[in-house]
Amino acid sequence: MPAFAGMTNMFYIGKYLIKSPYLLAPMAGVSEMPFRVIALEMGAGLATTELISAKGIVHQNERTQRYLKHDPKIEYPFSVQLFGGEERSMIEAALYAAKTGAHIIDINMGCPVKKVTKTGAGSALLGDQKRVYSLVKNMTQALGPEIPVTVKVRTGWDSENINCIDLGKVLEDAGCAALAIHGRTRAQGYSGKANWEIIQKLKQSVQIPIIGNGDIATPKDAQKRLQESGCDAVMIGRGALGNPWIFRELAGGLKATPQEKCQIVLRHFEEHLEINLLKAFRSHLAWYSKGIQNSGAFREKIMRLDQKEAVKEAISTFFLEQSQIAENETTDFVDYRQAFG
Ligand SMILES: Cc1cc2nc3c(=O)[nH]c(=O)nc-3n(C[C@H](O)[C@H](O)[C@H](O)COP(=O)(O)O)c2cc1C
């Protein structure tokens, strides 16, 4: 083991050293390559792809294959999340993803969406330990030791069937290299609160790295959850929407200025357009502008714009306004202090 293996806040997934315990959660429609790269540059330890259909990969579906696009310079290790209810196609897709550059294969066992669960995929796997064992064991063997298999689960199907501790042991026996857990049941969806007590219990019950997840909104939350749960890492989902700077703050960096935000949003937009539609960026813009003065008017405006240059101009104007507001606030503050000596 390298000397720095014992250093705090670093951990291994298979042979890959993950240098920060703050990870970007996989999010459909959000965790595309441009956003993953930005999060990693800001200091996220890992940024897994959104869930990708194993069948789509096996059937060489063009759109699905595009999800495997990544930036090998920044995305190291590159973690690809697959979903599927059929062991054979899951393994075939995992082998294909590994051939095209994935270093880690993550299996989605948490997605609560009916379209996914009715095929036996996502959180439908939570209740079938035999199938889970077989899938992870056989996938691990097929991929070999160079490509670790990780899993992301929820606490259980519903409040009557919370089984993540047992499942964690099954996964560990099957060769799972790290386990991420969103502290809610499938039935909860996103309601209620994430159950961090059970996440802590899971951490204490297995030897493999545990990545806790759920309701981390601020850097403080992330640090507190990491410390209190004893987890090896925590994953941030909604707290990183329009806020990749959360990872920089966690790495001890400064909060982003409006000018920096503007630069990153424009870059994200340009890169987004290389792989997706303009319309699909509107939700990112809504997140980027959330909580900022005049964001309502900005959101309304961008809903009507469908030309790249007009959107870029709207972004620049909005953030420029913010920097002027920030400057005025600073000036006011100095004046105030002078006035009162
Ligand atoms: C828009 C959105 C899309 C998501 N897509 C995925 C996904 O593709 N795969 C996955 O494992 N979880 C997905 N999730 C769940 C998140 O990874 C995470 O477990 C959940 O949001 C709880 O964490 P949070 O409270 O930090 O947001 C998604 C969540 C959101 C909000």
The ligand as an SDF file (V2000), in Angstrom:
LIG
                    3D

 31 33  0  0  0  0  0  0  0  0999 V2000
  -32.2410   15.0920  -10.6700 C   0  0  0  0  0  0  0  0  0  0  0  0
  -31.7380   13.8580   -9.9800 C   0  0  0  0  0  0  0  0  0  0  0  0
  -31.3280   12.7780  -10.7440 C   0  0  0  0  0  0  0  0  0  0  0  0
  -30.8220   11.6170  -10.1090 C   0  0  0  0  0  0  0  0  0  0  0  0
  -30.3530   10.5960  -10.8810 N   0  0  0  0  0  0  0  0  0  0  0  0
  -29.7160    9.5440  -10.2870 C   0  0  0  0  0  0  0  0  0  0  0  0
  -29.0280    8.5680  -11.0610 C   0  0  0  0  0  0  0  0  0  0  0  0
  -28.9670    8.6340  -12.3020 O   0  0  0  0  0  0  0  0  0  0  0  0
  -28.4380    7.5450  -10.3980 N   0  0  0  0  0  0  0  0  0  0  0  0
  -28.4590    7.4430   -9.0230 C   0  0  0  0  0  0  0  0  0  0  0  0
  -27.8980    6.5040   -8.4670 O   0  0  0  0  0  0  0  0  0  0  0  0
  -29.1060    8.3650   -8.2840 N   0  0  0  0  0  0  0  0  0  0  0  0
  -29.6850    9.4100   -8.8680 C   0  0  0  0  0  0  0  0  0  0  0  0
  -30.2640   10.3900   -8.1080 N   0  0  0  0  0  0  0  0  0  0  0  0
  -30.1620   10.2970   -6.6470 C   0  0  0  0  0  0  0  0  0  0  0  0
  -28.9320   11.0470   -6.1240 C   0  0  0  0  0  0  0  0  0  0  0  0
  -27.7460   10.4550   -6.5850 O   0  0  0  0  0  0  0  0  0  0  0  0
  -28.9090   11.0710   -4.5830 C   0  0  0  0  0  0  0  0  0  0  0  0
  -28.8610    9.7580   -4.1160 O   0  0  0  0  0  0  0  0  0  0  0  0
  -30.1430   11.7730   -4.0000 C   0  0  0  0  0  0  0  0  0  0  0  0
  -30.4290   12.9730   -4.6950 O   0  0  0  0  0  0  0  0  0  0  0  0
  -29.9630   12.1000   -2.5090 C   0  0  0  0  0  0  0  0  0  0  0  0
  -28.8690   12.9330   -2.3200 O   0  0  0  0  0  0  0  0  0  0  0  0
  -29.0280   14.5440   -2.0840 P   0  0  0  0  0  0  0  0  0  0  0  0
  -29.9170   14.7200   -0.9140 O   0  0  0  0  0  0  0  0  0  0  0  0
  -27.6090   15.0040   -1.8620 O   0  0  0  0  0  0  0  0  0  0  0  0
  -29.6230   15.0970   -3.3260 O   0  0  0  0  0  0  0  0  0  0  0  0
  -30.7970   11.5290   -8.6990 C   0  0  0  0  0  0  0  0  0  0  0  0
  -31.2540   12.6150   -7.9600 C   0  0  0  0  0  0  0  0  0  0  0  0
  -31.7040   13.7710   -8.5690 C   0  0  0  0  0  0  0  0  0  0  0  0
  -32.1510   14.9260   -7.7260 C   0  0  0  0  0  0  0  0  0  0  0  0
  1  2  1  0
  2  3  1  0
  2 30  2  0
  3  4  2  0
  4  5  1  0
  4 28  1  0
  5  6  2  0
  6  7  1  0
  6 13  1  0
  7  8  2  0
  7  9  1  0
  9 10  1  0
 10 11  2  0
 10 12  1  0
 12 13  2  0
 13 14  1  0
 14 15  1  0
 14 28  1  0
 15 16  1  0
 16 17  1  0
 16 18  1  0
 18 19  1  0
 18 20  1  0
 20 21  1  0
 20 22  1  0
 22 23  1  0
 23 24  1  0
 24 25  2  0
 24 26  1  0
 24 27  1  0
 28 29  2  0
 29 30  1  0
 30 31  1  0
M  END
$$$$
